[in-house]
Amino acid sequence: MRKYIKKIVVFVGVSLFITQSFAQKNQSDAVLKAATKEYNALKYAYAIPLLERALKQQPTNVDAMALLAQSYLKTKDYQNAAAWYAKLAQQNPVKAEWALSYAEVLANLEDYQTSKVWYNKYVTLKNGDARAADFLNIYPNVSSFMANKARWKVGFANINTNQSEYAPIYYGNGLLFVSNRKTSGFSKNVFAWDQSPFSDLYLVDKLEKVKPINIDSVMLAAKTDKNLRKKFYVVNNDDTRKTSNDSKTFADGYATINDTLARATGSEELAMRLSKSINSKYHEGPVALLPDGAIMFTRNNYYNGKTGKSTDGVIKLKMFTANSASMDNLKPFAYNSDEYSVGHPALNQAGTLLIFTSDMPGGFGGTDLYYSTRTSVNEEWSKPINMGKTVNTEGDEMFPTLYQDKQLFFSSTGHAGLGGLDIFELNIDGFTPQGKPKNLGAPVNSSVDDFSLVRDGSGSHGFFSSNRRGNDDIYMFDYNDYKIILKGKLTEQSTGNALASINIAVEHNGEKLNINTDAQGNYEYELPKNAVTKLGFVVPQYEPKQFSLSTEELLTDTVINKNIALKKLGVPNQQQNDIAGNPCDTLKKLISQFVLYYDLDKSNIRKDAAEVADKLAVFLKANPQFEIAAASYCDSRASKEYNIRLSQRRSNSVKNYLINKGIAAGRISISFYGEENLVNHCADGVNCTEEEQQLNRRTEFFLLYKGKKVDDLDCETLKTLK
């Protein structure tokens, strides 16, 4: 009987244990399910406490570990993210995405040596990722990012609060920026990503009000000075880095009346919030300025009082334009979508080129930079085009800004940097990248996120954003520039005589210009930094000479001396004899050789075309009895109206080039026909190769004698023209 009772007790105990275990497992699964739901909705701050709770009950749950590590990374809690990725790194097998994220987090913590180990691991797990290969070439030696450090002077701007301030732009006489500060009361709406208030647009009306301050001194005084402490300082969740423990306070309402930094510096009084027609109950973000003072800005998918969501329930970003007078009459960007985000606009000075950020399908990575164009501010934007692999990577590219239409600044996690988003500089020709993006290095870039750099007209001053203090802040900078000067003398090789008033062709990143020698044959040119410049010496009756100079390793004021001696050629009598002997055939054959070709949507004279144009200039100098007519054409892509204007620009480029080669302007006439007179079948809607399209992007020439085409003159008349 005792044995029977004992068995019953044991059975009941085991049953209770199993029942309790199942109950705990079911409860843990429910918590994990709820956490996953919050995570998928991008509510990382809400997912974190649920995931921590689930992992206490299921400490070996790898899926929960991965979600928690990524949630900490998304909310920029790098220490906790690194701790959980370290646990994932001990799993077998290690997933490629874990290795990549662990490498990125270690870089955020400035552990570049270990970061390189995990980038290496990622490459072995996912071969062919150009982003990882780029970082491997840099880490652990990051000294190249420090080379220019002494030239920058960076200061913390007095417009910052304990909340986020970022994406500044010059606006009128002041500064426009984004902030999620709240000047009074409570925030009923908070951003579930990290439980912070939604951001709005703010304006400082006068730029001189924005000044650098010593943030450490201000905060120390606010904490230690009794009068300041009593007036300003209250220890609460906005004076510490946000954690999951703040969730109740944030959810119940966020009281910014205790924002110590804002009250100690008076930053709240410097900026005013823009009108409600722009600022909504959701996010308003980075802005770009149009020529008439109107703005193009980023906002959550909220328009005419309605909120839109994607099919998976996420509120995406969209772009809108507000007029310049009352900042109302909002107009949506034509390529907004409920299914993907567009935002972070950057505009050229004419308002005809837009560069922006999007995660639309077909990109290279998370978010890419795209461009749209239009011929005037009254027209609609063209369909967006990805800026290509020179700019975009498997990572994120975002926050573009334009400087004087020739420099693009943007931030990237995919190009090698110090960690997080780094700011890069790229020369552009229109929307076409020239060269490779250059990392600005420290102190502008840091191991965390740095973005949204803007420069004033001089290029020596500006602003950028960084979360190096734990949340986004605006920093001011002064840059002490340097110059690289090329000097030399152009002479004739046999005699040493100076070649005076000679045009020297210079090409840098696709841009062509000319510099002249003076009366003594001397020339001088300021070389662009961090670039390769080609110089061409093409002088009629002299052997042409070219060379290239790189300034990529030059970081201080430098003078480069380069003397050039050109070899004189024999007088080209054969061509003259041919013309005199058989002018009908020779002239027609000769002129048919002078055809210039262009890149897509470009009007500049490229290298192969310059060689043809140089020969034409030599011929015209040797035959002053002739004039020349240039007729330019386009391929059939783009509208007919646009192509007419493009072909006109091409003809103007040809004329200017020949003038720079010493041909009198009065001897050159131009015409332009757009997509007329195609040389092949590549009309609108016909699928043609790029090689076939190239044949139509051209300039042809006609010889003229006393205003008449030489082709129309009879042979007897031509014989009298020698």
ZIWO-V433881 format. One record per backbone hydrogen bond with DSSP energy under -1.0 kcal/mol. NH is the residue of the N-H (numbers start at 1). CO is the residue of the C=O. Records with the same first field share a line. If there is no record, write none. Layout:
BEGIN
NH=CO, CO
END
This chain:
BEGIN
5=1
6=2
7=3
8=4
9=5
10=6
11=7
12=8
13=9
14=10
15=11
16=12
17=13
18=14
19=15
20=16
21=17
22=18
23=19
24=20
25=21
26=22
27=23
28=24
29=25
30=26
31=27
32=28
33=29
34=30
35=31
36=32
37=33
38=34
39=35
40=36
41=37
42=39
43=38
44=42
45=193
47=43
48=44
51=47
52=48
53=49
54=50
55=51
56=52
57=53
58=54
61=58
65=61
66=62
67=63
68=64
69=65
70=66
71=67
72=68
73=69
74=70
75=71
76=73
77=72
78=76
81=77
82=78
83=79
84=80
85=81
86=82
87=83
88=84
89=85
90=87
91=88
99=95
100=96
101=97
102=98
103=99
104=100
105=101
106=102
107=103
108=104
109=105
110=107
111=106
112=110
115=111
116=112
117=113
118=114
119=115
120=116
121=117
122=118
123=119
124=120
125=121
126=122
133=129
134=130
135=131
136=132
137=133
138=135
139=135
142=140
145=142
146=143
149=146
151=148
152=149
153=478
155=476
157=474
158=211
160=157
165=472
166=178
169=176
171=174
174=171
175=204
176=169
177=202
178=166
179=200
180=164
191=196
195=191
200=179
202=177
203=272
204=175
207=173
209=206
210=207
213=156
215=213
218=214
219=215
220=216
221=217
222=218
223=219
224=220
225=221
229=225
230=226
231=227
232=228
239=236
246=243
247=244
250=246
251=247
252=248
253=249
259=256
260=258
263=259
264=260
265=261
266=262
269=266
272=203
274=201
278=275
279=275
284=199
285=298
288=296
290=294
293=290
295=322
296=288
297=320
298=286
299=318
300=283
301=316
302=300
303=306
306=303
308=301
310=314
313=310
318=299
320=297
321=331
322=295
323=328
331=321
333=319
336=333
342=317
343=357
346=355
348=353
351=348
354=372
355=346
356=370
357=343
358=368
359=341
366=395
368=358
370=356
371=385
372=354
374=352
379=376
382=373
385=371
387=369
392=388
397=367
398=411
401=409
403=407
406=403
407=403
408=426
409=401
410=424
411=398
412=422
413=396
422=412
424=410
425=438
426=408
428=406
429=432
432=429
434=427
438=425
440=423
442=145
445=441
450=421
451=465
454=463
456=461
459=456
462=477
463=454
464=475
465=451
466=473
467=449
470=467
473=466
475=464
476=155
477=462
478=153
479=460
480=151
485=558
486=525
487=560
488=523
490=521
491=564
492=497
493=566
496=492
499=490
504=515
505=536
506=513
507=534
508=511
511=508
513=506
515=504
517=502
518=522
521=518
523=488
525=486
527=484
530=551
533=549
534=507
535=547
536=505
537=545
542=539
543=567
545=537
547=535
549=533
551=531
554=551
558=483
560=485
562=487
564=489
566=491
569=541
573=571
577=573
578=574
579=575
580=576
581=577
582=578
586=582
587=583
588=584
589=585
590=586
591=587
592=588
593=590
594=591
595=593
596=699
598=697
602=599
610=606
611=607
612=608
613=609
614=610
615=611
616=612
617=613
618=614
619=615
620=616
621=617
622=618
623=619
626=623
627=704
628=667
629=702
630=669
631=700
632=671
633=698
634=674
643=639
644=640
645=641
646=642
647=643
648=644
649=645
650=646
651=647
652=648
653=649
654=650
655=651
656=652
657=653
658=654
659=655
660=656
662=659
663=658
667=664
668=665
669=628
671=630
673=632
676=673
683=681
686=683
693=689
694=690
696=693
698=696
699=596
700=631
702=629
704=627
705=708
708=705
710=703
712=709
713=710
718=714
719=715
720=717
721=718
END
